[in-house]
Amino acid sequence: MHGSNFDQVKYPYSLDYDFYSNVLFVGDHDNDRIMKYFRNSTSGILVAGGNGRGTNSNQLYAPHAVFFDSLSDSLLIANTGYHNIVWWKLGDSNWTLAAGNINGTSGSTSTSLYSPTNVKLDPMGNMYVVDRHNHRVQFFLVGEKNGTTIAGINTKPGSNATMFSTPISLVLDNQLNLYVTDERNHRVQKFLRY
């Protein structure tokens, strides 16, 4: 049953796993938080958000995806309702901006996002973001906040091979080829390494 207790979630849209510590991180979308669960545990531990839906740096706004970065012991979170990607170092009480606008406004420029739904890092630390309502995937070099569109040719939906209609998720293979779920076109698209 869904709920907001630590043994419940409400619309858990994403998860990531830390193989070194056997910890599962869960993006609890409607509770505006990220939880962690140890193996065989039925109750989670709050690690990010949990202060109500909001726009302060100690809050999350409808998080859609979580990615654990073991090198920095941090979470990258697609803070979908606030139109940005944020870093949340484990043990900290607030986030710092990774991509998008600090004030939560949506946009279609190289420095803005519109309802991002997924984020991944490659082995070099470069960031890939599914920018859902801009129908594109943005690529950010390590430490940069100015992104490059690497999939989806413009901010309009479409169905040809270079366009998306509401992309949702992505994954990289071991050669760094990109696979993107293209929700409204009912397909998964593959793009060769950028």
N, C-alpha and C positions, 0 to 999 in steps of 0.2 A: 504494500500500500504506500502511495506517495505521501510525503510530508516534509517537515523541516527539522525533525529530530536528527541526531547524528547517526542513527541507524536507518535513515530514510533519505531518499532523493526525490526530486521532482523534475522530470524531463532531463535526464542525464545524457547530453548530446555527445560527449566525447570522453575518451580516457587515454592515458599513456602509462607506461610501466617502466619503473626503474629496476633493471635486472640486478644491479649490485646490492640493493637493499630489499628487494622483493616487495616493493611498495607500488600500489596501484593508485594513480591520481585520476579523479573523476570530476569533470566539469558539470556541475549541478546548475543547469541553466536557470530554472525558475526560482531557485533559492539564492541565486546571485553569489555563488561561492564555488571554491574548489576544495574538494575533500581528498584525504589520503586514507588508504586502507592497507593494513598489514595482512599478510597471508593468513587465511582462516579467521579473520576478524569479521564480526557482524556489525560493528560500529566504527564509524569513520572519525577522523581528526580533521578539524578545520585548518586549512593552511593558507587560504586567500579569500578575501571578501568576507561575507557573512555579516556585514553591517547594514543590511538592507540594500535594496536596489538604489543606486545613486551614482553621482558624478564626482564624488570626492576620491582622493587617491587611496583611501582605505576601503572603498566600495567597488563592486563590480556591477555591470549593467548588462544582464542577460548574456553571460559568457557562453560561447558556442564551442570553443575548442581549447584544449590545454596540451602543451608540449613541454616535457621535462628535459632541461639541459643539464646534464650531469657535470659538465665542466665548470659551470658557474653556480651549481646547486640552486637553480632558479627555474621558475615556470614562465613560459611564454603563453599568454592568454589572449585569445580572440575575444575582446571585450565588445561584442557585436552591437549592443544597444547604444554604446558610446562611440562607435565608429573608429576604434583604434585597437592597436596591439600593445599590450603592456607586459613589462617584466615584473615578476614578483619573486624576489629572493626568499627562499624558505627561511622562516624565522622572523622576517620583517613584517611590519604592520601596514605597509602600503606599497603601491606600485610606482614604477617609473615608465615613461613613455618609450616604446620601441618603434612604433610607426603610426601614422595618422595624426590627427590634430589633438593637441592637449585639451582643447575646450570641447571636444566631442562633436564638433560639427562635421557633417558628411560632405563629401566632395569627390571630384573626379580628376583632380590634378595629380602630379607625381608624388606629392607629399600628403595626400588625403585619401581616405577610404570611405566606403559606403556599405555598412553592415558586413564586415569581414567575418568569415565563418570557419577558417582553418589557417593554421600556421605551422611551418616546419623549418628546421635548420638543416643545412647540409653539413658534412664533416668539417668544412672550413669555417662554419659559423655564419654563412650567408642565409638570409631569411626569405622564405616563400610564403606569400599570403594570398588566400582565396578572397577576392574582393567581390562578394556576391552580387550586389546590386549595380556594380559597375561592369559586371560580366567579364571579368578579367582575372589574371594571376599577376601579382606584382612581385618583383625580385628586388631585394635590398641587400647591397653589399654590407659586410660586417661594419656595424657602427653608423651606417648611413640612414638617414630618414627620407631620402629622395629615392623613390622607387622607379623601376623600369618595367613596363608591361612586357611580359614574355609569352603570354598566351591570352587570346581574346584581343581582337584588333581595335576595338573601340568600346565605348561605354554603352553601346546599344546591344540588345539581345539579337541573336541570329542563329541559324542552323547550319551554315556552311562549315567547312573544316577549320576555319580560322576564328570561329566565333563560338560563344556560349550563350545559353539561356538559363541563367541562375546556377552558376557553379556552386558546389557546396564543400567538397573536400578534395584533398590531394595527398599523394604519396610519391616519394622518390625511390627509384630502385638503386641497386649498388653501382650503376653507371651514371647515376644522377639524371636519368630520363624521368620525366614528369608525367604522372597519370592524374587526371582530373575528372571528378564526377560532374556531369553536365545534366543537372536535374530535369529541367523541362524539355530537353532534347532526348531524354531517356537513353543516355549513352555514357561511356567512359572514354575520354580522349587521351591519347598518348602524344607527348611532345618530346623530341630529342633534346639531349642535354643542352642547356643554355650556355 
